[in-house]
Amino acid sequence: MTAYTYQDIIAALFVGALGTGMYLCTFAYALRWLLFSDQGWKRREKINWKILTPTFAMCTLTCTHVALAAVTTVEWVTNVINHVPPSNKVPWTQTVMCGCANSTVLIADAYLIYRCWILFSRSVKTIIFPSLLWIGGVVCTVIQLYWQAIKGTDNTSAWTPVNMTVGPGSVLTPFWASTIIINLYTTGTIVYHIWWVTKEQRQMHATPAHDLQFIIRVLLDSGMLYLFITVPHFVAWWIPNGSGAIPVLANFNLPVTGSAFNLINIRTSQQRTIGDSVPAGDVSELHFSSRPPIDLEKSVDDRQHIRIDGSESETSSTLGTAAAAA
């Protein structure tokens, strides 16, 4: 396992605290759009729990992680000052922090896969590849937590299948690689589909193309924000003498993941209010049909709707929050 100095840990905590502060700002702002109507502070009549639940879960995990990071840092510095010899045991705080970090990433990836599935009319074949990677990520997380739990005890005879001399470890290496691939695959697939619908709308002149183009920009920005920190975090493990960057990037990665999730909801919700006037408490919609307008009652199965509000039905797909975890 990579050895860190107490300066590395203090720097990591400082950067992680800054990132968490940024994340909490986006979290509070996202709650405004999730709990209140677009035109004011009246409580939204229909709350989208499919977005609100993972939003709260990611906030709880992120705050738990930074709190334990603070506790661990204080203990680490105290031991260094008092010349307490380091222990080979993995403290329970490290195990919980690992669980929080991996769980947050898994929630974000799962939600992205789910929205990709909804967008493509619940087509299973579209999400088979990212789903297999996600299941692999869950297995890797369980094995990693098992290894850390064993290393936190005096049990030397237990099976420990983790080799921590290879990058971030023989388990965390495929975990972080899989989440990067999931993000690239699902975001690329969703953006390509929106681009195709945009092309159709230009031909039919049914809906202003700039609305779909705005969603593409939001998804790409979110995906790049996530990859901007996750890829360096992964690469840092393989750079000689780059151990000081590992805890810094690790502590900053978690709040960035949550911020990217929240920014999707914030930006698409703000876009709903531009040029639209709806009754208080209602959520405005943008419908994009791949065909000319027809009678919905007569041909409901022949239309495809892409909506920004985050809800879906048998004949509609969500776009505005389609990749809130991107």
N, C-alpha and C positions, 0 to 999 in steps of 0.2 A: 504494500500500500504506500502511496506517495506520502512523504513526510513534509509537513508544512511548518513554517516558523510562526511564532505568535504575531509577527508583523503581518504575515499573509492573512492570518485569521481576522485580525483587527480590520485590515483593509477590506476583506470580504464582507464583514459585518457592516461596515460603513456604506459600501456600495449597495449591499442588499437592503439596508434601511432606506436609502434614497430611492431605490427601485420600488420598494413596498409603499413608500409615500406617494410616488407617482401612480402606482396601481390603485391605492385607496381613493385617490381623486377620481380616477376613471370609474371605479366601482360605485362611488356615491352618485356620480353623474348618470351612470347607466341605470341606477335605481329610479332616478327621476323619470326616465322614459318608460321603465317597466311597470312602475306602480301608479303613475299619474298620466292623465290625458295629454294629448299633444298640444292642446290649446291653452292649458292652464294647470293649476294644481289640484284639480278635482280628481279624486281617486278613480283609476281606470275600472270600468265595470267588469271587464273580462281580463284577468291577469293571465299572461302566458307562462304557466308554471314550467313548461319545457325549457324555457330560457332562464327563468328566475331561479329554479332549483340548482342547476349547475353553477350559476353565478354565485349563489351563496356558498355552495360547497367549495368552490375554488377560493373564495375569500377566506373561509375558515382554515383551509389547508395552508394557504399562503401566510396568514397571520401566525398560525401555529409554528410554521417553519422558521420565520424570522424571530419569534420569541425564543424558540429552542436554540437558534443560532447565537442569540445574545447570551443565554445561559452558558452554552458551551464555551463561548469566547472568554467569558469571565473566569470560568473554571480553568481554562487553558492558561491564561495569563497568570492567574494566581499560582498555579503549579510551577510555572517557569520562574516566577519571582521567588518562590519558596524552595526552589531546587528540588521539587518532587520528581522522582524518576518517572518517565512515561510508562504507561501500561500497554501491554499487547491486546488487552481486551477492548472490544468496541463498545463504547458507552451506549446506554439505551436511547439517549437523545439522538445519537447519530442514526440509529435504526428508525426512529420515528420520523426524523427529518427526511431520510431516504424515502420512506413510505409516503410522506406528504408530497415530495417533489414528483415522484413517479405517478402517484394517483392524480395529481393535477394535470400532468401531461396526458394521461390515459383518458381523463374526462374530456379534455379539449379535443383529442383525436377521435374519441367515440362520437362526440357531438358533430364533428365535421363529417364523419362517415355517415351518420344518421341523416344529416341534411342533404348529403349527396344522394342517398337512397331515396329521400322524399322528392328531390328535384327530378330524378329520372324515373318518376312514376313507380316507385317501389321495385325497381329492377334489381334483383339479387345479383345477377352476373356483374353489374357495375361495381359492386362493393365487395366482391369475393376477395380480390387481392388485398385491399387495405384491411379488410376484416381479419384475414389470416395473420397479417403483420400485427394487428392490434392484439389478437389472442396471444401471439408470441410475446408481445410486450408484457401482457399480464403474467404469463408464465415466468418470464425473466424477473419481474418484480417480486413474485412469490419466492423464487429461488434466492434472490439477493437478500431479501428480508430474513429468510431462513438462515443464510450464511452469517449475516450480521448478528442475529439472535444467538447463534451458536458461539460466535467469537466473543460474545459478551458474557459467557459463562466459563467455567473451568472444565467443561466437557471436551476432552481432547480426542475421544474415540468416535465422535459423531461424524457422519458423512458430510464433507464440505466440498461441493463440486465447483467452487469458484476459484479461479486463478486471477488474483489481483495484480499480477505483474504484467499483464497484457493491457495496455491502454487503461481505460476506466475499469477494466475487469472483463473476464470472459463472458459475464452475464450482462453487464451494463453496456458493453460495446454493441451487441445486437439490439439492445433496447433503444439506445439513442439513434442508431442507424435506422431502425424501423420507423421511429416517429418522424424523422426527416423525410423518409420516403413517403410516408402516409400524407404528410403535408404537401409535398410536391405533387403527388398523384391526384389527391382529391381537389386541391385548389386548382390545378391545371385542368382537370376534367370539368369542374363547375364553370370556370372562366370560359373554356372553349364552348360549353353549351350556351352560356349567356351570349357569347359573341355570335353564335349561329342564330340565336333568336333575334339578336339585334339586326343581323343581316336580313332576316325575313321581314322584320318590321319596316326596314327602309324600303323594301319592295312593296309592301302592302300599305304603307303610310298609315298604319293603325294607331301607333303610339310613338311619341317622341323618342328617338333613339338615344338621346342623351341620358335618359333615366337608366337604361340598361348599362350604358357606358360608365355612369357614375358607380354602379354596383361593381363593375369589373375593377375599377380603380380602387374601391374600398377593399375588395377581396385581395387584390395584388398587394396593396399597402400592408394589409394585415399579415399576409403570408410572408412578405419580405421582412417585416418587423420580427416575426417569430424566428425565421431562418437566420436573420442577422445576428442573433445572440446564440441560437442553438448550434449552428455549424461551428463557430469559433470555440464554443464550449467543448464540442466533440473533438475538434482538431487539436486543442490545447493539450490533450492527454498524450498526444503522439509527438509533441515538440520537445526536444532535449532542453533541459534547464528551464522548462516553462511551467513548473509546478506552481509558481506563485500566482499565475493567471487562473488556475483551475478553480480554487474556492471562490475567487472574485466572480468569475463567469457563472459558476454554479448558483451562487446566491442571487445573481442578477437575472438569471434565466427564468426563475419561477414567477416573479412579478411581471416580467415582460410577456410571458405566456398569458397570464390573466388580463393584462392590459390590452393585448391584441384581441382577446375575446370580447372585452367590454367596448372597445372602440368601434367594432362592427355595429353593435346595437346602437351606440350613440350617433354615429354618422348617418346610418340609414333612418333612424328616427327623426333626426334633424331634417333630412331630405324630404321626409313625408310632409313636413309643415310648409315647405317652400312651394308656393303657388297653389296650395290646396286649402280649402276651407271646409271643415267637417264639423258636425255637432260635437259638443263637449263630451268626452268620454268615449267617443268612437275612434277607431283607428282607420286612417285613410289607406287606400289600396291603389296599387298600380297594376293593371291587368295587361298582360302581353299575350296576344293570341298569335299563333303561327298561321292562322287563316283569317280571311275576311270576317267581319262581324256577322253572326248568324243568330237565329232564335235559340236562346239558351234552353228554354223549356222543351223545344222539339229535338235539339241535338246536343244535350249536355255532355255526352260522352265524346263529342267531336272537338271539343275545345280544350285547350291547355292554358291554364292561368298561372302566371308567375307573380307572386305577391310579396310585398315587403314587410307585412305586419307580423310574420312569424307563425301564423296559424295555417293549417292545411286541411283539405277535405279530400274526398276521393277524386275530385277533378281539378285540384289546385296544388301547386307546389310553392314552397316558401323560398324566396330569394334573398330578401333583405337580411335575414338571419341564417341563410343557408350555410354559411361558413363562419359562424361566430367564433369558432375555435381556430380558424386558420392562422 
